[in-house]
């Protein structure tokens, strides 16, 4: 992050440099600018982050049908990132990316106002992006240690954001001097103090990115999966390394922008670009694992991981001490979900062995074949089962009849119904 020092004498210093160099006009000074580059990068970042986050929200709401707090945080972070990028596009019309001696005085007044709004909102955008990543990790990994660490990081970032915001907002007395450089009797922090604040903020932000990056790696390594797949999952969740690298680069540009007092409108463009790249890369890398469920990305993920299943790792990933793992929830594979609840049959042990030692596609084919074979066998045996049931019933009746006493009675019947041959 970069913080606005007292720029009241900057434009005068530039004019003095021109006079000292016996330059009566600005024709001899550099004319190049970064306006086109700044606007192009911001536009590309807006399109990419909006598309990826929109696809992630579509998958979560319409395919997985499980919309969590991490998705809400992604929406909040995306809105703040878009707003910050819009500030960058607005300030590119009033001086950012242009050499100071080529900026009209009326544009410079607007520049300081937008600049002040941008530096005050930076910490909130960073907090939203990092919180969305941490909440996402808490949903995917149910480990108690990871949840405790993530909650501690969120609390620390909230406290850090509030403290940094106060330091940024009240860097001048009166506060209006932060954007109104016409106030000549304002008391603002010196360049050295602002430089130390920028370095401290940059180090904390970079370290938080590294901690968030390493947070899920231990849980991923404990999964009972082949080493190749574990490494592939670690790489997938480790794409946030890009945001960490950008954060370190952004720190160097912010320091350069803070120290520059002669051409700050030009050097601040690099810091502005790297801030936006840091935010949008964090959003994109945090949303990529959810895109596995999209039809267009299934082939891409399958070709890279060798996993040809139709479901993605949108559910939770859990593991215990012995390294066993199980994926459950709305995003786990259908055959993995139903495998544990399959009714007992003579093929239960075979299915369990197949689930551990075969690939996903082969496992599904074999399981389906076994189920079809079982149903087919039952349909063929149903007439024989009915006959056996009938015979069993007849045998039960015979046994019951034999167990009853059917010997003739010694008392003659009082009403003989049939005459014997002797009576006739």
Secondary structure as UniProt FT lines:
FT   TURN            8..9
FT   HELIX           10..20
FT   TURN            21..22
FT   TURN            27..28
FT   HELIX           35..58
FT   HELIX           59..63
FT   HELIX           69..91
FT   TURN            92..97
FT   HELIX           100..102
FT   HELIX           105..140
FT   HELIX           144..169
FT   STRAND          172..173
FT   HELIX           175..178
FT   TURN            181..182
FT   TURN            184..185
FT   STRAND          187..188
FT   HELIX           191..215
FT   HELIX           217..221
FT   HELIX           227..237
FT   HELIX           238..240
FT   HELIX           241..259
FT   HELIX           264..288
FT   HELIX           289..293
FT   HELIX           295..305
FT   STRAND          316..319
FT   TURN            321..322
FT   STRAND          325..328
FT   TURN            330..331
FT   HELIX           334..339
FT   TURN            340..341
FT   TURN            346..347
FT   HELIX           348..357
FT   HELIX           360..402
FT   TURN            421..423
//
